[in-house]
Amino acid sequence: MRKLQLLALMLVASLSAMAQSKVYFTKEITPEALLNIYKAMGVELNGRVAVKISTGEAGNPNYLRPTLIRDLVDEVNGTIVECNTAYGGKRNTFAAHWQTVHEHGYDSLFAVDLMDEDGEMRIPVQDKSYLKYNIVGSHLARYTAMINLAHFKGHPMGGYGGVLKNASIGVASSNGKAYIHTAGKQATLQGMWKNTKDQDGFLRSMAAAAQSVHEYFGGKVLYINVMNNMSVDCDCVANPAAVNMKDVGILASTDPVALDQACVDIIFNTPSTAHNDSKAMIERIKSRHGTLTIDHAEKIGLGTKKYKIVNLDK
């Protein structure tokens, strides 16, 4: 009996280890490091590759610079993809968004595609707790694979912004953003902000939408979080709060749940000092229930919160 119990314990430990996802890490934040961490994942993306970033609201200095991401985008012959926003600013119309893309220097180095410029389309969701479908830019159909390249930071509504946000409200059209923000109550922009009181529903809807994009590509999505210039505010804020935390590095995984969890763990385990204020980031995440997005994404099968860090600097 004791032998059987021991074997059972060994099997559980083995299965637990197998269930861990690899999260690659480098403290270097350079074009070369970004390319190296992509290659370290060992997945070569072929065909038409969408590189999903946030082009950054006009006036916000914290977006990922084109010069930082150039080597990676060139390596996969990728196209920078975005969709219009659901709030006032300089990215809520195509004319204004293209102007911001130009001012931030993306169109001088890359092909850029505003995916909802010719309309939108619906793609299936597995988790129908709130959403019956996901509404994305119609140009998503042009691509066979995606690199989800996110600037990790705080977020006024989601608590934090990482790859799960970038895959969900980032890929959604303006109407799709309204659908996610209102937890499935409406799929139009008009009056949407009056229907955004279900915070937990919004967070769970983001997880469901992120899963739908992952499945749309048949899992041919690679996820990267760049932890630099971290403010409690998102790149979608024109006048963000000051940068709170020092640069950490770049993390990447084929598992978006493990990746966002690893980044959140870094925030929560960084002691707060006068020059590195993790306390503000932790408060922002907790006050918005931000980790619920990660929890729900694991619950619906998008990935696992269990991970193993692979340090590329060693």
Secondary structure, 3 states (H helix, E strand, C coil): CHHHHHHHHHHHHHHHHHCCEEEEEECCCCHHHHHHHHHHCCCCCCCCEEEECCCCCCCCCCCCCHHHHHHHHHHCCCEEEECCCCCCCCCCCHHHHHHHHHHCCCCCCCEEEECCCCCEEEECCCCCCCCCCEEEEHHHHHCCEEEEEEECEEECCCEEECHHHHHCCCCECHHHHHHHHCCCCCCCCCCHHHHCCCHHHHHHHHHHHHHHHHHHCCCCEEEEEEECCECCCCCCCCCCCCCCECCCEEEEECCHHHHHHHHHHHHHCCCCECCECHHHHHHHHHHCCCHHHHHHHHHCCCCCCCEEEEECCC
